Amino acid sequence: MGSLGFAPDLKWRCLSQLPLFFHLTKQDTLSTHFIVLFDILITIVAPNGWFLVRAQIKDEGKAIKVRRPVIIVDYDPRWPTIYSKEKDQILSVVGNKVVAIEHVGSTAIPGLAAKPIIDIMVAVRELSDANGCIEPLRSVGYEYVPEYEKELPERRYFRKGSEGVRNKHFHLHMVQHGGDFWKRHLMFRGYLRCHPDVAQQYCELKRKLAEKHAFDREAYTDAKTPFIESILAQAAANPRLHLRYIRLPAQVLEMYDDLVCQSRKVIVGRSQITSTHSIEFDGKMVLQAGFPITYFELVGKWFNIVKVRNLRGEHTGYYCDITAPPKLLKDGSVEITDLFLDLWVSPDLKCRVLDQDELEEAMKKSWVSRQLYARAKKELKKLVAMVEMKDFPPRLVRQLERRLKL
């Protein structure tokens, strides 16, 4: 019958403004007999081997059904930085309406393979506040997509960037602060951050499902749901620590971590380092995203103690935040306010002062008062003196480390 080719009256167009991604449009129809004889499957592959789009033509040239593939890639350590830069851009246009903003989804879990899409959850006081964010967000590239609101009425959905362009595609989920959508996403993220073994199970499931439902995203998402619900059930059953970490002037980070123990003097939580902040000490990487941490919020004290281990479980040192004393809120969450000044202490009690420039900047911009500035400096001196006297970490922390085998 000869080689199979396209009918001469079918024309395809590639829009150059979408880098590395092909947008297919049909300008003419295929002849009827051609459609009857053949079911055409067109696959476009990028130079890096990605399947970018698959178009299937079945019914007499009426429409081209385009299915975008489910692409899972290895964890990219740049994802926290990409999120951080995008967060700043979002806050620059809608910061006056935002209560909190969080990196969610699989790209927010250190070490977890994911679709290369950065999911950002933005909390507003009332969902109606989202209406006033549509135009400002459009100015920084976000398209408002209302079509999913019947299924998810508690969310307003925006997207930015060309899908298929790695690390330049963003999904923004605007929700009411403290609502079910907000809490569920933070609890799921928090549980996976605290339990790398469960995150690995999730990773293996996603890769398996992505292979099975390569061109059916709805089936892929539906197949993940039982696992996600089981994790949320486990998270709800285990004691959680809801930590609200305020970084002046207006940033709020919210975490649902493992609650190890709580008393009148100390609250102990467990999680992972998730920020882009990393530290080298004596030629070794001692802190970076993905490292497990146990943190001690000392009631009434102006600093906390964070015990850091590397991925081999070796203790690499202590990270000490100078903060306002922890507040226990009515909803059971713990709120702390960062004062910008930090101290790194190695296991052999060598130390390095961190972020003095950030404290100076905060003072110049009036983010902290003169009293808080002076208090931060005073607390740093006390911490350094403890280290120099070999009386670090504080006795209460040492007792808990031994008793709880931390």
N, C-alpha and C positions, 0 to 999 in steps of 0.2 A: 504494500500500500504506500510505501515511500516514507520518508521521514516526517515526523509530526512537527508542525510549525504553527504560528499564529495566523489567523485569517487576516488578509491584507487590510480589512477595514477596522481593525482593532488598534487603537493608538494609546500608548501609555505616556504619562508625563511624570518626570521627577522634579519636584520643587526644590530648587537649590537652597532656599532659605532654611531648610530643615537639615542641618548637617548630619551626615551618617545615617539619615533615616529617610526612607522613600515613602512618599505619599502618592498613592495610585489613584488616578481618576480615569473614568471610562468616557471617552468622547463619542464613540460610535458603538453600535451593537455588533455582536457576532451573528453570523448567518444562522438561521434556525437549525439547519441540518448539521451544522458543526457542533452546536450545543447538544443535540440529541445523541450524537455519536460519541462525544468525549466529555469526560469530567476532568477539567483542567485544574491542576494544583501548581501554583506558582510560588516559589520560595526565593526570597532575596537574602543573600548572605553577605554580611559586612566583611571587610578585609581581616578583621580580628576573629572571624569565625562565628560571630553571633548570628542567629536567625532573627532578622529584623521584622519581617512581616510575611505572612502567608495569605494569599488571596485565592479563594476557591469560587469558581464560576459554575453554576449548575443549571440555572433555569432561564434559558432563552434570553440572555443578555439583559435581564431586568435590573439586576444589582450585583455588585461584587461584594462578597462576604469576606471581610478582612478580620483575621484573628491574630491578635498580638500575642507573642509567646510569653510563657512564664520563664524568666531568666533568673537563675540563682547563681550568685558569684561568691567567692571567698570574702571573708571579712576584710574590709579596707580600713586601716588605722587612720586614714584621712577623714573618715565620716564625721567624727566629733568636731573637727575643725571646720568642715564644710557647713555643718549645722550651726556652729557658733557664728560664722560670718553671715549666714542667712538670717539667723535670729536677730542680729544687730540691724539688718536692713528692714526686717519686718517691724521691729520696735521703732525704727526711725520714722515710720509713717502712721502707725496705729498704737504707739506706746501709751498714749493717754487713755486708751480704752482697754488695755490689756492688764489683767490681774496677775497672770503667770503664763509662762511659755515653757514647753518641754519637748525634748527630743524623744520620740516614741517609735514603736515599730522595731523591726529586727536590726536595723542599722544602729539602734541605740544600745544594743547588747554587745559588749566587747567579745570578740572571737566568733560571733555567730554569722554564718553565711546568710545572705539576704538578696532580695531584689535590689538593684542599685538605685533605690528611690529613697530620698530623705523624707521621713514623716515627721511633721511638726504639729504639736497640739497647742493651741492657743486658747487660754481661758479668759472669758469676759464675765462681768458681773451678771448680766442678763443676756439671754440669747438674742434678744432684739437689738442689742448693741452691735451685732454683726452687720446689720444693714448699713451702718455708718462706716464700715471698714471696706466695703466693696470697692469704691472708687480709689481710696488711698492705696489699697493692695494692688489694684490694677496698674497704678503708676510705677510699681516695682516688678511688674511682670506676671501677677497672679490673675488667673481667670476664675471667675465665680461659676461654679457648676451646680445648679439647683436640682438637677434631674434625679438625684438619689435621696431627696428629702422625704419621700413617702416611706422608704425603707428605714431611714435614719433621721427622724424628725428632730432629734436632739442635737444634730450636727449641721454646721454650714461648711461646705467643702469647696476648697480652692486648689488649683494646680498651676504649676509653673514649669516651663522648660519642655523640650522635645523628648518624648519617651523614646528610649533607645540610645540616648546620649548619656553615657555613664556618668553618674555623680553630678548631673546638672538637671535633674528632674526632681521636683518637690511636690509633696502633697501636704496641704495645710488643712487641719481639722479645727474649726472654731466651735467651742462648746461652752456651756455654762460652768463656771468654776464650782467644784465640789459636787457636780452631778454624777450620775452613774457612769456615763461615758468617760469622764475625767478619771474617776476612781478606778474603774476596771483596767484602763490602759496603764495607769501608773502601777497598779498592783501586779499586773502581768509582767511588766518590764522589771519591776523590783524583784519579783520572785526568780526570774531567769538570771538576773544579775547576781543574786545571792546563791544560786544553785547551778554552777557550770555544768554539772552532770545532766541536769534536766534540759539545759540549753542545748547540750550536745544531742540529746534525744530529739529535741525539736528540729535541730539542724538536719539530722538524718531523715526525719519524716518529710521535711520540706523538699529535700533533694529527691526523695523517692516519688513524692506527689508531683513535683515539677516534671519529672520524666514521664510519669503516667498520664498527666493532664497537660502536656506541653502546650497545647493551643486551646485550652478551655479554662480560662481563669476562674469562672464561677465554680466549676467542679473542683479546681485546686483549692479555692478558698473554703468551700463547703466541707471538703475532706479534712481540712485542718481544724475545723470547729470543735469536734469532740475533744481533741488534745488540749486546745486552748481552754475550754470549759473545765476540764479536769484540773488544769493548773490553777485557774481562778478559785476552784473549790479548795485545793490544797492551801493556797495563799490565805483564804478566808479562815481556814481551820487552824492555821498556825499563828502564833503571836506575831503581830507586825508592829513595826515602829514607823509611824508617819512623821517624817522630819521635814519641817519647812525651814529652808536655809536662805536667809535674806542677805543679799549682797547689795549694798547701797549704791546708787540712790533708789532703784526701783526693780531690781531683779529678784525673783523668788524662784528657788529650785525646790521641788517637792519630791520626796522619796518615800517609798514603802519598802522598808528593808526588814531583814530578820531581827526580831527583838530577842536578844540573848538573855538579858536580865534587866530588872528595874528596881531601884530602891529609893529611899529618901535622899541618898547622896550621889547616885550615879545611874545613868541610863546607858546600856551597852547595846550597840547595834552591829550588824554584819552586812557587808555589801562588797562591791568592787569599785576600783577607781574607774571613773567614766569620763573625766575631763581630758582635755588635750595637754594638761600640765604634766611634764615629766621631769625627773631629776636624775642626774648622774652624780655619784659621790665616790671619790677614790677610784675613778676610772670604771665604775660599774653602774649600770642602769638600776636604780633602786626604787623608782616609782614611775609607773606609766599606766595608761588605760588597760584595764583587764586584770591588774593585780588585785588579789583579795585583801580586804581590810577589815579590821575590827576597831570600832571607835567608841570612846568613852566620853560621854557628855557629863561633865562634873557639875552637879547642881550647886549654884552659888559661886562657881569659879568663872574667871574671865578667860579661860582657855579650854580647849579639849585636846585629847590625846588620841591619835590615830595610829594603830599598829599595822604596819604594812608587811606583806609577804610577797615573794615573787611567785611565778607560776609553778615553780618546783616546791613551793611550800616553805622556803627558807625566809627567815625573818630578815628584812633589809633595813629596818629602822622605824622611827616614829616621826609622824608629821603632826606638828602642833599648830592649830589655828588659834589666833587671838580673837576671841568673840565676846559679845555680851553674854551674861549668864543665861542658860537655857530657861525658856518659859514653857510651862505645861499649860496648854490651852484647854478650853472647855470641851472641845471635841476629842480630846485625848492625844492630839498631835503635840509635837515638841517644836518650838520655834527658837532658832538662834540667829543672831545677826553678826555677820563677819566684819571684822575691823581691819582687814587687809594685810595684817602683819603676821608672818608665819615663821616657824623654826623647824629645821630638819635635824634630827638627832640619830646618829648611827648606833648600831648595837654596842659598839665599844665606847659610846658616849663622847663622840666628837660631834660638833654641831655647826650649822650654817644658818644665818639669818636670811630669810627670803622676803621678797616683795616690799622692801622699804620704799621703793619708788612708787608703788601703788598707794601706800599710805600717804605719802607726800602729795600725790596727785589728788587723792580724796580730800585732803585738807584744803588744798588750793581751790577745789571746786565746791567746797562747803558740803560735801557728802557726809563728813563727820565733823562734829563740833570740836572746839579746842579741848574740851574736857575729855571727850572720847579719844582724841589724838594723844593726849598726855597719858590716859589710862592704858592705851595700847603699848606705849613705850615702857611704862612702868611694869606691866605684866611680862613683857619680853625680858626685861632685866631679871625679874624673879625666876623665869624659866631657865635662863642662861646660868644663873647662880645655882639652881638645883642641879643642872648638868655638871657644872664645874665641881660641885661638892659630892658628886657621885650619888646623889639622892634622887635619881630619876629612873623610871617614871615615879610619880607619887605612890606612897605606900598602898593606898586603896587600890590603885591599878595593878600593882605587883601582886597583891593578895588575890584579886580576881583572875589574873593571868594563871596563877598556880591552881586555884580552886576549880576554875572552869576549863583549864587546859587550853588557854587561848594563846 
